[in-house]
Amino acid sequence: MYTLLTPSGFIKSNKKGLLGGNSLLKIYGRLDCRSAKYWIEKGFYTNHRVFFKDEKTAKKCGYRPCGICMHKEYKKWLEKKHKRELQTVC
C-alpha cells in the first residue's frame, strides 16, 4: 500500500504515486528529480516527502511544479503567478 496526498488528506492506495513533493516548500516533481535525490541523499527532506497520484492532484493540493525536473510546467506556473500579481497591483 502507498500513502498519497489528496485535497481531502492522505489516502491509502494500491497504486504508486506518479509524483513526489515537499510539504514544507509546496513543490511537486518527478520521482527521479535530481534535486530531490540530492537532498534525500544528504539526509534532508524525507520527513516532508509526500506523493501524488498525478499532476492535477498536486495542483489541487496547492503545490507548484519543480523548477528543475518540470521546467516547462514551472515556467507556465511562474508566468501565471506574475500575471496574477500584476492584476492585484493595478
Secondary structure as GFF3:
##gff-version 3
##sequence-region A 1 90
A	DSSP	beta_strand	2	6	.	.	.	ID=ss1
A	DSSP	beta_strand	9	13	.	.	.	ID=ss2
A	DSSP	beta_strand	19	22	.	.	.	ID=ss3
A	DSSP	beta_strand	27	30	.	.	.	ID=ss4
A	DSSP	alpha_helix	34	41	.	.	.	ID=ss5
A	DSSP	three_ten_helix	46	48	.	.	.	ID=ss6
A	DSSP	beta_strand	49	52	.	.	.	ID=ss7
A	DSSP	alpha_helix	55	60	.	.	.	ID=ss8
A	DSSP	beta_strand	64	65	.	.	.	ID=ss9
A	DSSP	alpha_helix	71	89	.	.	.	ID=ss10
###
